Amino acid sequence: MARATELPIYREAYELLLQVTKMTQNYPRGYRQGLARDICLTAQELVNLIFQANCTVDKLPYLEKLREQLQVLQLQLRLSKDLRLISAGQFGATVAILDIVGKQCTGWLKYAKHRA
């Protein structure tokens, strides 16, 4: 079993966490305690779920939760774009990473289901 920090999905998810953390620092004060905090927590949850899935034998619950959290984060980012808290370019860059993580998660999930 590879260390979680060496997995490509972990590196991409961590890069996403870095981007959203930096991005949400520029949110207006009224959104920092709500939407910005939720976005950062969701991105942190992605990284945590990848780590947990890597450390356990039964990966399915963690990977399914990971897919769910990817959708939640995409919704939160879309709301940020629609509220003009982030630019279309920032939204596009983060969604591109979300897609990469999602594809890797789907592949890992298929592999885990096949092994179960």
Buried (B, 14 or more C-beta within 10 A) or exposed (E): EEEBEEBEBBBBBBBBBEBBBEBBEEBEEEBBEEBBEBBBEBBBBBBBBBBBBBEEEEBBEBBBBBBEBBEBBBEBBEBBBEEEBBEEEBBEBBBEBBEBBBEBBBEBBEEBEEEE
